[in-house]
Amino acid sequence: MTDREYADDTEREHASRLAQARHAIAVEHPLSGLPPWSELAEQERLEAAATAALYLRAGRRAGLFPFDADEPVMLSVKQPSGEAMSRDDFEAFLRRMMGDQRGERLPVLDYDETHVVASLLDELAARFAGERLGWLAREMAVQMYDRIGL
């Protein structure tokens, strides 16, 4: 996993900490024969952290621990100050944008493209179920499905 494959610096840090903790537990076993974390090659530490990042994501997806409400939405969405935007702030921004921009409806997508976008919105809704951003994604997916008769 390269730096670009982590959601953000926080995920990279958490994955590294989880990998170190998991390795420390393994080293504690008297017959492990494993060297301490500090003696692992850089590539071994990077691979352990990449695996740990996948376990962090799986734990979140399984609902074992919640996402932090202040977790950035994505790296490309920022506050005007340049700081990451929370998902709730992003949802509010999108709703304001839709409310402010009630103009002429444009036929931009064909049937198949609309179906694809609605399916992606449904996936986003499932990913953020129980959160404002997830509710907005579901509302938009339903509107798009309605427009194509599904």
KOLTOR-308941 format. One record per residue (C-alpha): x, y, z; residue in one letter. Coordinates in steps of 0.2 Angstrom, whole numbers, padded with zeros to 4 digits, always signed. Each point is the difference from the previous one (the first is absolute). Layout:
BEGIN
XYZa
...
//
This chain:
BEGIN
+0000+0000+0000m
+0008+0016-0005t
-0004+0017+0008d
-0013+0004-0013r
-0010-0016+0005e
-0003+0006+0018y
-0015+0011+0002a
+0011+0013+0009d
+0014+0003+0012d
-0011-0006+0015t
-0004-0016-0008e
+0019-0003-0004r
+0004+0004+0018e
-0013-0011+0007h
+0005-0015-0011a
+0018+0002+0005s
-0005+0000+0019r
-0011-0015-0003l
+0013-0009-0009a
+0013+0003+0014q
-0012-0005+0013a
-0004-0016-0009r
+0018-0004-0002h
+0004+0004+0018a
-0013-0013+0005i
+0007-0013-0012a
+0018+0003+0007v
-0006-0003+0018e
-0003-0018-0004h
+0015-0009+0006p
+0002-0011-0015l
-0003+0014-0013s
+0018+0003-0005g
-0006+0016-0007l
+0012+0015+0001p
-0007+0016+0008p
-0009+0013-0011w
+0016+0011-0001s
+0010-0014-0007e
-0012-0004-0014l
+0005+0006-0018a
-0009+0016-0006e
-0010-0010-0013q
-0006-0013+0014e
-0006+0015+0010r
-0009+0008-0015l
-0008-0017-0005e
-0006-0003+0018a
-0007+0018+0001a
-0009-0003-0017a
-0008-0016+0006t
-0005+0009+0017a
-0008+0014-0011a
-0011-0013-0008l
-0005-0007+0017y
-0004+0018+0006l
-0012+0002-0015r
-0008-0017+0003a
-0003+0004+0018g
-0008+0017-0004r
-0011-0008-0014r
-0005-0014+0012a
-0006+0013+0012g
+0012-0006+0013l
+0005+0019+0003f
-0007+0015-0007p
+0008+0012-0012f
+0005+0017+0009d
-0012+0013-0005a
+0014+0012-0004d
+0009-0013-0011e
+0003+0009-0017p
-0012-0005-0014v
+0014-0001-0013m
+0016+0008-0004l
-0007+0011-0014s
-0014+0008+0010v
+0007+0014+0012k
-0007+0014+0010q
+0004+0017-0007p
+0014+0001+0013s
+0008-0016-0008g
-0005-0011+0014e
-0009-0016-0003a
-0019+0000+0000m
-0010-0011+0011s
-0013-0011-0008r
-0014+0010+0009d
+0007+0016-0006d
+0001-0007-0018f
-0018-0006+0001e
-0006+0017+0005a
+0011+0009-0013f
-0008-0012-0014l
-0018+0004+0007r
+0004+0018-0001r
+0007-0001-0017m
-0016-0010-0006m
-0011+0013+0008g
+0009+0015-0007d
+0002-0007-0018q
-0018-0004-0004r
+0001+0004-0018g
-0004-0008-0016e
+0001-0019+0000r
+0012-0006-0012l
+0000-0017-0009p
+0018-0004+0004v
+0000-0019+0002l
-0008-0014-0011d
-0010-0014+0008y
+0015-0012+0003d
+0011+0014+0007e
-0014+0006+0012t
-0002-0018+0006h
+0019-0001+0003v
+0000+0016+0010v
-0015-0005+0010a
+0008-0017+0004s
+0016+0009+0006l
-0010+0012+0010l
-0009-0015+0008d
+0017-0008+0004e
+0005+0017+0008l
-0016-0001+0010a
+0004-0017+0006a
+0017+0005+0005r
-0006+0014+0010f
-0016-0007+0006a
-0007+0010+0015g
+0010+0015-0004e
-0007+0016-0009r
+0011-0003-0015l
-0007-0017-0002g
-0018+0006+0001w
+0004+0013-0013l
+0008-0013-0011a
-0015-0011+0001r
-0012+0014-0003e
+0009+0005-0016m
+0001-0018-0005a
-0019-0002+0002v
-0003+0015-0011q
+0011-0006-0013m
-0008-0017+0000y
-0017+0008-0001d
+0006+0010-0016r
+0004-0015-0009i
-0015-0010+0006g
+0008-0012+0012l
//
